[in-house]
Amino acid sequence: MAVVKAAVAGASGYAGMTLVNLLARHPGVELAQLTSRSYAGQPYSAVFPLLGLQGTFREDLDPGEVEVVFSCLPHNVGAVRTGAWLGAGARVIDMSADFRLRDPAQYPRWYRQEHPAPELLPQAVFGLPELHAAELPGARLVAVPGCHSTAAILGLAPAVAANLVGGDVVVDSKTGVSGAGRSPSLGVHFSEVAESTQAYSISGHRHSPEVAQELGLLANGRAPRMTLLAHLLPMVRGMLASCYCELKSSPDELKEAYEEFYAGQPFTRVVPSSPQTKLTSHTNLCLVNVAAQGEKAVVTAAIDNLVKGASGQGVECFNIAFGFERTEALVGAQQWP
């Protein structure tokens, strides 16, 4: 097996830490460089005491020394560096929102500034393998989708593709606190979050345009109107997206459409009952249940927001892009309880 030299930019955040733990057990990856502004100059053991990695965190990476850069930098930070990374010959797998949306006009609306590198958007592949696996081999730039959008798209894609969605769609998405990142703030302080739950981004979550974009492609530009409402739950990790729409078929026909759409997929599975988030914890799985309540279709999709919702999906895209088995480094013992 060929070994790919990899760099992880922003390796000390939750997505970066999850990514390093996955790549450390990948037989086809050499972790050549890890960057962290807050840990620059410190040994890797300061963040990863159990992995036995040898090396020191850098403040910036040298793309000329690696074949792939996994970018876990904040939105708009990695975008200004991606061109240089690509120019040095490295391929880039980006975990932020910098390259997910095809239309540059969407970025000022959702991210409050013009896109810093709009010329790179046409070459970015949306990193959802269930929909874009054929575009990933050889991809130079991969944009891994957000956690809410991953769960919502996978929860709705088969119904939209089969033209079985009636009326507007509502996505009620609930996530653990780790989705807010590792930087401390009042909103994720233990005393604020414990024994409580709340909705946020009520006027519109920034993952919504990703869902609209991908469902629109499946529906030949006629994506259903959608409301996505996010909720914060007092748990560390996990996400459950409950998707509601008018039922245009029998529940059995709808379920058949999902089973056919996800047949052969290694990580997205149709399950017989609404999944618990704990079933997906620390895995790259997306568990989908298809049901109905009267004339409403009720589809629930559960993922781990840091794995299938971020870094695990990034590794899955890397495996396809570089010719490894799609499941490499992503299959392990599931934890219960």
Number of C-alpha atoms within 10 A of each C-alpha: 7 10 12 16 17 24 27 25 25 26 26 26 19 20 27 25 19 18 24 23 15 18 22 16 14 17 13 19 18 16 20 17 22 26 25 22 14 12 19 15 14 14 16 22 15 12 15 14 10 9 13 10 14 10 15 18 25 21 15 14 19 15 22 14 15 21 19 25 25 26 26 26 24 15 14 19 14 22 22 13 13 23 16 14 21 19 11 15 15 25 25 25 28 30 28 22 22 29 30 25 23 18 14 19 13 16 23 11 11 14 14 9 12 14 21 16 16 16 10 17 18 13 14 23 23 24 28 25 19 16 16 13 17 12 16 23 16 13 19 17 27 26 25 31 29 27 25 29 25 26 30 29 27 26 30 25 24 23 25 21 19 14 16 20 24 17 14 13 19 18 27 19 24 21 26 20 22 19 23 14 14 13 9 9 9 9 12 19 11 11 10 12 17 12 10 10 14 11 13 12 11 11 9 14 16 19 21 20 19 22 25 19 18 20 24 17 14 19 17 10 12 13 21 18 10 18 18 24 20 22 18 22 20 17 15 11 21 28 31 30 30 23 25 26 23 18 21 17 15 13 19 12 12 22 20 14 20 24 17 11 19 18 12 10 10 14 20 22 18 23 15 12 12 19 19 16 20 18 19 24 23 23 22 27 24 28 26 29 20 24 20 17 11 10 13 17 25 22 24 29 31 34 33 28 32 29 28 32 29 28 29 27 27 26 26 26 29 26 20 21 22 18 13 16 11 19 17 18 20 22 14 10 8 12 11 8 6
